[in-house]
Amino acid sequence: MIIPTMFSKPILLLAYGNPSRGDDALGPLLLEQLPDDCLQDVELLTDFQLQIEHALDLKQRQLVLFADASVANTQPLAFSQLHPICDNSYTTHAMNPASVMQVYQDIEKVAPPPCFLLTMQAVQFELGDGLSETAAESLRQAIIFVEKLLAQPTLTAWQAYARA
């Protein structure tokens, strides 16, 4: 059950990537192409890369989905639940989602909301490249998958998808 908060929508979709670098645009493109009818309780946020300040965006959320392109994917999509990890990425210009969660935990002195990562298969990241066929198929599947997630906005449902 979604419980609205006073200032934030209960679900955050945080996608990151550079739209000028080929398949790196997958995260932002995913948010652009989600149908409006599934976004009632959802806040969309996109950026070129994760920063320490994104920890504050986790506040008052019930579920968080990070979305990114990945050359490590051997399938079009990979979906997993995240846990806070203390590493040194907070000292760089590019953090990973688990580090953002750790910063939130360090600042707020409470566990972050349940967070998940959706990665989409990507193969080309050169400046000025368009989407590869591989990335286009990953994006198509990601839109369908995220619509399913948002139709079942509970921790239990998202965890079941992560285990599948």
Backbone as CSV, one residue per row, in Angstrom:
resi,resn,N_x,N_y,N_z,CA_x,CA_y,CA_z,C_x,C_y,C_z
1,MET,0.839,-1.184,0.000,0.000,0.000,0.000,0.884,1.247,0.000
2,ILE,0.595,2.161,-0.862,1.342,3.415,-0.957,0.779,4.407,0.045
3,ILE,1.644,4.961,0.876,1.241,5.974,1.845,1.884,7.287,1.427
4,PRO,1.100,8.236,0.921,1.687,9.503,0.482,2.340,10.253,1.639
5,THR,3.423,10.932,1.343,4.069,11.783,2.336,3.773,13.231,1.987
6,MET,4.087,14.111,2.896,3.725,15.507,2.711,4.515,16.183,1.582
7,PHE,5.772,15.813,1.414,6.622,16.543,0.482,7.118,15.723,-0.704
8,SER,7.231,14.435,-0.548,7.808,13.600,-1.592,6.818,12.540,-2.027
9,LYS,6.892,12.194,-3.291,6.109,11.054,-3.749,6.775,9.803,-3.185
10,PRO,5.998,8.760,-2.903,6.551,7.595,-2.206,7.561,6.772,-3.004
11,ILE,7.510,6.852,-4.317,8.440,6.080,-5.144,9.321,7.051,-5.927
12,LEU,10.614,6.772,-5.915,11.570,7.571,-6.677,12.198,6.695,-7.750
13,LEU,12.152,7.147,-8.989,12.911,6.529,-10.075,14.042,7.485,-10.407
14,LEU,15.262,7.059,-10.129,16.440,7.895,-10.336,17.286,7.254,-11.431
15,ALA,17.265,7.858,-12.596,18.007,7.325,-13.738,19.189,8.233,-14.030
16,TYR,20.282,7.624,-14.432,21.465,8.426,-14.704,22.175,7.923,-15.954
17,GLY,22.814,8.870,-16.628,23.532,8.581,-17.858,23.623,9.833,-18.700
18,ASN,24.518,9.804,-19.672,24.751,10.956,-20.534,24.046,10.747,-21.873
19,PRO,23.000,11.513,-22.147,22.262,11.350,-23.402,23.099,11.581,-24.662
20,SER,24.256,12.196,-24.540,25.118,12.453,-25.702,26.101,11.323,-25.973
21,ARG,26.069,10.291,-25.142,27.047,9.210,-25.268,26.378,7.870,-25.568
22,GLY,25.699,7.797,-26.694,25.154,6.529,-27.168,24.278,5.836,-26.150
23,ASP,24.636,4.595,-25.847,23.822,3.764,-24.959,23.781,4.270,-23.524
24,ASP,24.670,5.175,-23.166,24.641,5.751,-21.818,23.347,6.528,-21.584
25,ALA,22.619,6.805,-22.649,21.341,7.522,-22.550,20.204,6.642,-22.049
26,LEU,20.435,5.356,-21.856,19.344,4.440,-21.513,18.561,4.861,-20.272
27,GLY,19.236,5.234,-19.203,18.527,5.633,-17.981,17.583,6.796,-18.224
28,PRO,18.089,7.929,-18.714,17.199,9.054,-18.993,16.100,8.728,-20.008
29,LEU,16.420,7.946,-21.033,15.399,7.577,-22.022,14.286,6.745,-21.403
30,LEU,14.641,5.887,-20.463,13.627,5.091,-19.776,12.607,6.000,-19.107
31,LEU,13.073,6.990,-18.378,12.144,7.888,-17.687,11.303,8.683,-18.680
32,GLU,11.902,9.112,-19.773,11.163,9.872,-20.785,10.049,9.056,-21.422
33,GLN,10.248,7.752,-21.546,9.309,6.934,-22.306,8.301,6.170,-21.458
34,LEU,8.375,6.298,-20.150,7.360,5.650,-19.313,6.024,6.358,-19.505
35,PRO,4.946,5.599,-19.639,3.633,6.231,-19.816,3.191,6.965,-18.551
36,ASP,2.580,8.118,-18.731,2.140,8.951,-17.609,1.176,8.233,-16.678
37,ASP,0.370,7.326,-17.203,-0.655,6.693,-16.369,-0.086,5.774,-15.288
38,CYS,1.196,5.461,-15.328,1.780,4.616,-14.276,2.627,5.427,-13.297
39,LEU,2.581,6.755,-13.391,3.494,7.597,-12.611,2.819,8.420,-11.517
40,GLN,1.619,8.058,-11.119,0.867,8.860,-10.155,1.619,9.063,-8.839
41,ASP,2.197,8.024,-8.300,2.885,8.092,-7.008,4.405,8.073,-7.163
42,VAL,4.874,8.505,-8.318,6.285,8.364,-8.671,6.898,9.724,-8.976
43,GLU,8.082,9.941,-8.412,8.876,11.104,-8.794,10.004,10.622,-9.690
44,LEU,10.207,11.317,-10.792,11.272,10.990,-11.732,12.422,11.970,-11.549
45,LEU,13.627,11.436,-11.498,14.814,12.270,-11.358,15.894,11.698,-12.265
46,THR,16.521,12.557,-13.029,17.593,12.100,-13.910,18.801,13.019,-13.770
47,ASP,19.977,12.429,-13.973,21.214,13.190,-13.897,22.259,12.463,-14.737
48,PHE,23.357,13.145,-15.017,24.428,12.523,-15.784,25.097,11.405,-14.986
49,GLN,25.250,11.626,-13.676,25.861,10.627,-12.800,25.369,10.858,-11.381
50,LEU,25.529,9.845,-10.554,25.108,9.968,-9.159,26.118,10.808,-8.391
51,GLN,25.594,11.649,-7.522,26.406,12.536,-6.697,26.016,12.339,-5.233
52,ILE,26.853,12.807,-4.343,26.596,12.679,-2.911,25.257,13.316,-2.530
53,GLU,24.879,14.383,-3.227,23.623,15.082,-2.928,22.393,14.226,-3.199
54,HIS,22.526,13.209,-4.029,21.372,12.353,-4.321,20.915,11.573,-3.088
55,ALA,21.761,11.474,-2.082,21.338,10.813,-0.842,20.110,11.504,-0.257
56,LEU,20.038,12.815,-0.387,18.895,13.561,0.149,17.604,13.256,-0.603
57,ASP,17.709,12.821,-1.848,16.520,12.480,-2.626,15.856,11.193,-2.142
58,LEU,16.556,10.413,-1.327,15.989,9.174,-0.793,15.041,9.429,0.376
59,LYS,15.104,10.603,0.938,14.327,10.930,2.130,12.828,10.810,1.857
60,GLN,12.120,10.204,2.786,10.663,10.040,2.778,10.163,9.162,1.632
61,ARG,10.989,8.279,1.136,10.567,7.364,0.064,10.223,6.003,0.647
62,GLN,9.327,5.315,-0.038,9.003,3.946,0.339,9.739,2.935,-0.533
63,LEU,10.008,3.303,-1.779,10.764,2.465,-2.706,11.568,3.379,-3.628
64,VAL,12.769,2.917,-3.980,13.626,3.680,-4.892,14.148,2.726,-5.961
65,LEU,14.079,3.180,-7.203,14.649,2.426,-8.311,15.706,3.280,-8.997
66,PHE,16.942,2.786,-9.000,18.019,3.391,-9.769,18.039,2.690,-11.129
67,ALA,18.263,3.436,-12.201,18.308,2.843,-13.541,19.526,3.365,-14.291
68,ASP,20.250,2.433,-14.938,21.486,2.806,-15.618,21.781,1.827,-16.746
69,ALA,22.612,2.262,-17.668,23.144,1.401,-18.722,24.325,0.618,-18.160
70,SER,24.559,-0.580,-18.716,25.678,-1.383,-18.224,26.261,-2.254,-19.336
71,VAL,27.576,-2.186,-19.502,28.251,-3.082,-20.438,28.449,-4.460,-19.815
72,ALA,28.268,-4.572,-18.510,28.453,-5.846,-17.822,27.263,-6.787,-17.994
73,ASN,26.110,-6.250,-18.372,24.931,-7.103,-18.550,25.149,-8.085,-19.703
74,THR,24.832,-9.351,-19.448,24.844,-10.344,-20.520,23.437,-10.573,-21.064
75,GLN,22.447,-10.039,-20.373,21.042,-10.089,-20.785,20.551,-8.652,-20.924
76,PRO,19.407,-8.448,-21.585,18.909,-7.077,-21.742,18.707,-6.338,-20.425
77,LEU,18.258,-7.046,-19.382,17.985,-6.399,-18.096,18.586,-7.193,-16.958
78,ALA,18.981,-6.481,-15.912,19.346,-7.090,-14.633,18.681,-6.243,-13.553
79,PHE,18.081,-6.910,-12.566,17.342,-6.217,-11.515,17.725,-6.824,-10.183
80,SER,18.132,-5.989,-9.238,18.561,-6.499,-7.935,18.253,-5.495,-6.835
81,GLN,18.114,-6.036,-5.618,17.959,-5.164,-4.463,19.349,-4.739,-4.011
82,LEU,19.437,-3.509,-3.548,20.706,-2.935,-3.114,20.774,-2.833,-1.597
83,HIS,21.989,-2.771,-1.095,22.239,-2.549,0.329,23.356,-1.515,0.440
84,PRO,23.335,-0.701,1.490,24.372,0.328,1.633,25.768,-0.290,1.673
85,ILE,26.694,0.362,1.010,28.091,-0.070,1.000,28.964,1.158,1.212
86,CYS,29.874,1.032,2.158,30.819,2.118,2.414,32.040,1.902,1.525
87,ASP,32.251,2.821,0.607,33.446,2.784,-0.227,33.925,4.217,-0.447
88,ASN,34.889,4.389,-1.285,35.451,5.723,-1.499,34.823,6.469,-2.666
89,SER,33.772,5.924,-3.267,33.217,6.596,-4.445,32.603,7.947,-4.097
90,TYR,32.279,8.179,-2.817,31.728,9.476,-2.433,32.753,10.600,-2.595
91,THR,34.019,10.238,-2.728,35.062,11.250,-2.911,35.312,11.558,-4.386
92,THR,34.576,10.902,-5.265,34.753,11.114,-6.701,33.542,11.842,-7.263
93,HIS,33.551,12.037,-8.566,32.425,12.690,-9.220,31.368,11.690,-9.664
94,ALA,31.582,10.412,-9.440,30.611,9.403,-9.862,30.464,8.359,-8.770
95,MET,29.311,8.322,-8.160,29.041,7.360,-7.094,28.224,6.205,-7.648
96,ASN,28.219,5.100,-6.906,27.318,4.012,-7.248,26.108,4.082,-6.308
97,PRO,24.999,3.444,-6.667,23.785,3.558,-5.853,23.958,3.091,-4.401
98,ALA,24.712,2.023,-4.185,24.900,1.531,-2.819,25.645,2.548,-1.964
99,SER,26.544,3.302,-2.560,27.252,4.358,-1.834,26.331,5.527,-1.512
100,VAL,25.427,5.848,-2.425,24.427,6.882,-2.149,23.594,6.463,-0.941
101,MET,23.233,5.195,-0.890,22.471,4.680,0.253,23.265,4.811,1.550
102,GLN,24.560,4.519,1.492,25.406,4.619,2.684,25.495,6.057,3.167
103,VAL,25.631,6.997,2.249,25.667,8.415,2.629,24.354,8.790,3.312
104,TYR,23.234,8.350,2.764,21.933,8.611,3.386,21.926,8.078,4.824
105,GLN,22.376,6.836,4.992,22.395,6.215,6.324,23.306,6.988,7.270
106,ASP,24.443,7.435,6.792,25.373,8.203,7.625,24.786,9.551,8.029
107,ILE,24.088,10.202,7.115,23.510,11.524,7.390,22.282,11.428,8.286
108,GLU,21.379,10.532,7.929,20.081,10.442,8.611,20.106,9.561,9.861
109,LYS,21.127,8.739,9.995,21.260,7.825,11.144,20.140,6.790,11.192
110,VAL,19.560,6.498,10.035,18.569,5.430,9.878,18.854,4.732,8.551
111,ALA,18.325,3.525,8.426,18.496,2.791,7.172,17.789,3.524,6.035
112,PRO,18.345,3.462,4.851,17.668,4.079,3.706,16.427,3.279,3.334
113,PRO,15.566,3.864,2.531,14.414,3.102,2.058,14.894,1.945,1.180
114,PRO,14.054,0.945,0.952,14.447,-0.146,0.058,14.783,0.399,-1.331
115,CYS,15.958,0.026,-1.812,16.436,0.506,-3.108,16.767,-0.677,-4.012
116,PHE,16.512,-0.476,-5.287,16.748,-1.501,-6.291,17.493,-0.877,-7.458
117,LEU,18.200,-1.725,-8.201,18.945,-1.270,-9.370,18.485,-2.045,-10.594
118,LEU,18.099,-1.310,-11.627,17.787,-1.888,-12.928,18.889,-1.453,-13.884
119,THR,19.638,-2.420,-14.408,20.635,-2.090,-15.419,20.170,-2.644,-16.758
120,MET,20.477,-1.876,-17.789,20.080,-2.222,-19.149,21.333,-2.450,-19.986
121,GLN,21.317,-3.511,-20.768,22.477,-3.894,-21.567,22.839,-2.796,-22.565
122,ALA,24.115,-2.457,-22.583,24.610,-1.382,-23.434,25.953,-1.793,-24.032
123,VAL,26.256,-1.256,-25.212,27.505,-1.649,-25.873,28.337,-0.479,-26.390
124,GLN,27.742,0.686,-26.607,28.527,1.793,-27.171,28.285,3.088,-26.406
125,PHE,29.380,3.779,-26.097,29.316,4.974,-25.259,30.101,6.149,-25.836
126,GLU,30.363,6.139,-27.108,31.139,7.225,-27.707,30.298,8.491,-27.826
127,LEU,30.939,9.622,-27.655,30.270,10.912,-27.786,29.652,11.026,-29.179
128,GLY,28.368,11.341,-29.227,27.666,11.503,-30.491,27.032,10.240,-31.034
129,ASP,27.319,9.083,-30.443,26.688,7.837,-30.888,25.194,7.873,-30.613
130,GLY,24.433,7.185,-31.449,23.023,6.946,-31.169,22.888,5.658,-30.377
131,LEU,21.655,5.251,-30.125,21.414,3.990,-29.419,21.750,2.813,-30.321
132,SER,22.424,1.832,-29.771,22.679,0.595,-30.507,21.390,-0.228,-30.548
133,GLU,21.340,-1.208,-31.431,20.180,-2.110,-31.480,20.038,-2.854,-30.157
134,THR,21.156,-3.241,-29.575,21.141,-3.932,-28.281,20.486,-3.058,-27.219
135,ALA,20.886,-1.808,-27.157,20.334,-0.887,-26.158,18.865,-0.600,-26.419
136,ALA,18.484,-0.460,-27.673,17.082,-0.199,-28.004,16.192,-1.341,-27.524
137,GLU,16.655,-2.571,-27.682,15.882,-3.720,-27.202,15.845,-3.735,-25.676
138,SER,16.951,-3.418,-25.041,16.978,-3.342,-23.573,15.990,-2.294,-23.076
139,LEU,15.951,-1.153,-23.733,15.033,-0.083,-23.351,13.582,-0.528,-23.505
140,ARG,13.274,-1.178,-24.607,11.906,-1.668,-24.825,11.487,-2.598,-23.685
141,GLN,12.361,-3.528,-23.326,12.055,-4.463,-22.244,12.000,-3.752,-20.890
142,ALA,12.846,-2.764,-20.697,12.870,-2.032,-19.423,11.571,-1.272,-19.193
143,ILE,11.029,-0.669,-20.222,9.763,0.060,-20.082,8.668,-0.887,-19.613
144,ILE,8.570,-2.041,-20.229,7.563,-3.041,-19.840,7.801,-3.491,-18.403
145,PHE,9.064,-3.750,-18.057,9.394,-4.227,-16.714,9.059,-3.182,-15.649
146,VAL,9.423,-1.941,-15.876,9.153,-0.892,-14.884,7.649,-0.665,-14.745
147,GLU,6.904,-0.763,-15.821,5.445,-0.673,-15.712,4.909,-1.766,-14.790
148,LYS,5.460,-2.978,-14.889,5.053,-4.072,-13.995,5.404,-3.744,-12.544
149,LEU,6.611,-3.217,-12.322,7.007,-2.839,-10.964,6.048,-1.808,-10.381
150,LEU,5.736,-0.787,-11.159,4.890,0.302,-10.661,3.443,-0.130,-10.481
151,ALA,3.037,-1.190,-11.151,1.694,-1.738,-10.953,1.608,-2.515,-9.643
152,GLN,2.763,-2.885,-9.089,2.840,-3.616,-7.820,3.841,-2.901,-6.910
153,PRO,3.488,-1.745,-6.401,4.454,-0.922,-5.660,4.624,-1.338,-4.196
154,THR,5.045,-2.589,-3.997,5.304,-3.065,-2.640,6.704,-3.661,-2.580
155,LEU,7.288,-3.607,-1.419,8.612,-4.184,-1.227,8.600,-5.674,-1.558
156,THR,7.582,-6.380,-1.101,7.498,-7.821,-1.336,7.482,-8.139,-2.829
157,ALA,6.695,-7.401,-3.591,6.613,-7.645,-5.036,7.951,-7.359,-5.710
158,TRP,8.579,-6.244,-5.362,9.858,-5.897,-5.989,10.940,-6.904,-5.610
159,GLN,10.916,-7.381,-4.361,11.890,-8.395,-3.953,11.681,-9.690,-4.731
160,ALA,10.434,-10.041,-4.994,10.151,-11.245,-5.778,10.721,-11.105,-7.190
161,TYR,10.572,-9.943,-7.795,11.161,-9.711,-9.121,12.690,-9.793,-9.056
162,ALA,13.269,-9.308,-7.979,14.730,-9.337,-7.843,15.250,-10.764,-7.700
163,ARG,14.448,-11.640,-7.117,14.861,-13.033,-6.943,14.610,-13.870,-8.189
164,ALA,13.750,-13.397,-9.072,13.356,-14.191,-10.256,14.495,-14.348,-11.242
